[in-house]
């Protein structure tokens, strides 16, 4: 990932926070020159440095994931267009602010039913807590759950490399950055407002 020094994020705990916050990632694999990209929900195990996930058994991507020569998982945060008119100084150019995390590693299958069920439970709990209304796997009939488990393949990705990039107008003056924050904050899109909040935190740190 191309990352100018001013946009580089190396704080592992912060990058882990972002992965957990934007946990729906894009898994890109390359096997024998064939590139494949799909999106999946991921669970992060901070202590072991692993990403855990699952996909449909009918989805052949699980085989190329396990056998991949290279793989990357991308987690994208909020992003948004920045107009030159938002700057205090003239001669600015349009750009795009964004936050992203890339994970490189090696995948292997999760072979035990107990661990597979644990991954599914944790994924459900985490996302229900944030987006849902408290649904749990216990609400499924055992026979339905058994069929579902057989239709899924569970895997882990051991993290070998972690890269973060936060392009938040750090290359502009503080006055320009404040102007961008004000414009983004006024947008009705919550993604733009989340981007503005990240910019505020970055301004305070600088």
FENGIFEN-V448809 format. One record per residue. PSI is psi in whole degrees, 0 to 359 (none if undefined). Layout:
psi=PSI
psi=PSI
This chain:
psi=129
psi=119
psi=98
psi=150
psi=321
psi=343
psi=358
psi=138
psi=120
psi=355
psi=107
psi=318
psi=322
psi=317
psi=321
psi=321
psi=316
psi=320
psi=317
psi=326
psi=320
psi=64
psi=356
psi=101
psi=163
psi=120
psi=117
psi=126
psi=151
psi=118
psi=119
psi=40
psi=357
psi=122
psi=134
psi=138
psi=128
psi=161
psi=138
psi=154
psi=140
psi=153
psi=130
psi=129
psi=101
psi=317
psi=319
psi=349
psi=50
psi=150
psi=136
psi=141
psi=183
psi=162
psi=167
psi=139
psi=329
psi=347
psi=109
psi=353
psi=334
psi=327
psi=316
psi=335
psi=314
psi=326
psi=9
psi=140
psi=322
psi=148
psi=149
psi=140
psi=127
psi=129
psi=114
psi=130
psi=200
psi=152
psi=160
psi=153
psi=143
psi=119
psi=141
psi=336
psi=350
psi=350
psi=154
psi=335
psi=147
psi=177
psi=27
psi=168
psi=155
psi=150
psi=184
psi=124
psi=146
psi=167
psi=135
psi=151
psi=136
psi=132
psi=128
psi=146
psi=200
psi=135
psi=152
psi=156
psi=147
psi=118
psi=341
psi=144
psi=324
psi=313
psi=323
psi=316
psi=322
psi=317
psi=314
psi=319
psi=315
psi=318
psi=315
psi=313
psi=314
psi=315
psi=328
psi=321
psi=323
psi=321
psi=334
psi=212
psi=28
psi=15
psi=145
psi=161
psi=334
psi=342
psi=347
psi=144
psi=139
psi=323
psi=323
psi=317
psi=320
psi=318
psi=317
psi=317
psi=322
psi=337
psi=358
psi=153
psi=130
psi=145
psi=162
psi=150
psi=115
psi=121
psi=119
psi=331
psi=138
psi=122
psi=138
psi=145
psi=128
psi=100
psi=98
psi=39
psi=27
psi=340
psi=4
psi=167
psi=160
psi=322
psi=318
psi=318
psi=320
psi=321
psi=319
psi=317
psi=316
psi=317
psi=317
psi=321
psi=332
psi=351
psi=146
psi=340
psi=122
psi=333
psi=320
psi=323
psi=324
psi=322
psi=319
psi=321
psi=320
psi=322
psi=322
psi=316
psi=320
psi=321
psi=319
psi=326
psi=334
psi=none
